[in-house]
Amino acid sequence: MTTQTQLATEVPAVPTAAAPEAPAPRRGVRPIPMTRLVGVELRKMFDTRAGFWLMASVGIVSVLATAAVIIWAPDEAITQDTFSSAIGMPLSVVLPIIAILSVTSEYSQRTGLTTYTLVPWRGRVMSAKVVSTLLVGVAAMFLALAVGAVGNVVGSAITGLDATWDITLTQFGNIVLANVLGMLMGFMLGVLFRSSAGAIVGYFVYSLVLPVAFGTLAAFQEWFRDLQPWVDVNFAVTRLFDQTMTAEYWQQLGVSTLVWLWIPLAIGLRAILRAEVK
């Protein structure tokens, strides 16, 4: 009995397995909401001095164009359509440049490394840029409509004629669509070139040189005359301003924008998603 007691005393106790420690609770990281990304992109458009004055130029050119119509237009031309046309011409140049700079500023000002580090998936950043660009474009068109309406009232009061409201809701929607397509064209050029100078030059080639070239070719080559609406995107978009859109016109607009806008935009977005940011 004594020997057994001594052996039991001398045999070391088998260590019990320690209970596994519970894993530390992981903090859930929520993705940045799209509304915040859109807000940041909108703020970028106003933060710099150049961006502020470019955005302010939307209101400035609207007021100047309205004043020009009141001063120089004949009395019978004081209509809402005249004011909208006068304001729309400079806006068709300013708005695409705003869209271009919303993309190229990330590369010209070298903020892309910060932006794409904070939001690693670049597709969300580009989506926020598109949404903010469209919001600016639509807001600019409503501002232009309001300024033109005030000019119409003031001009009618000066001439002593009744105010003429000759723009329907459908016509205004077509005008907004035309300017949105123009902004998307500028956005596409910014995505393709990723350089402010190159994209702006490309836009003026697209908006000034190509229409003249296509128009000249259609004037002298009969075979191209019927083909022009299908390949000349400026020709197809211009119909949104001054003609009632038919089913064929909508088809021509869809085909021409597919060739000149959507396919190049897809190519440029693919390059942005895959290219190294420097």
Secondary structure, DSSP 4 states (H G I P E B T S, - for coil): -HHHHHHHHHSPPPPPPPPPPPPPPPPP-PPPPHHHHHHHHHHHHHHSHHHHHHHHHHHHHHHHHHHHHHHHS-GGG-BHHHHHHHHHHHHHHHHHHHHHHHHHHHHHTT-HHHHHHHS--HHHHHHHHHHHHHHHHHHHHHHHHHHHHHHHHHHHHHHTPPPB----HHHHHHHHHHHHHHHHHHHHHHHHH--HHHHHHHHHIIIIIHHHHHHHHHHH-HHHHTTHHHH-HHHHHHHHHHS---HHHHHHHHHHHIIIIIHHHHHHHHHHHHSPP-
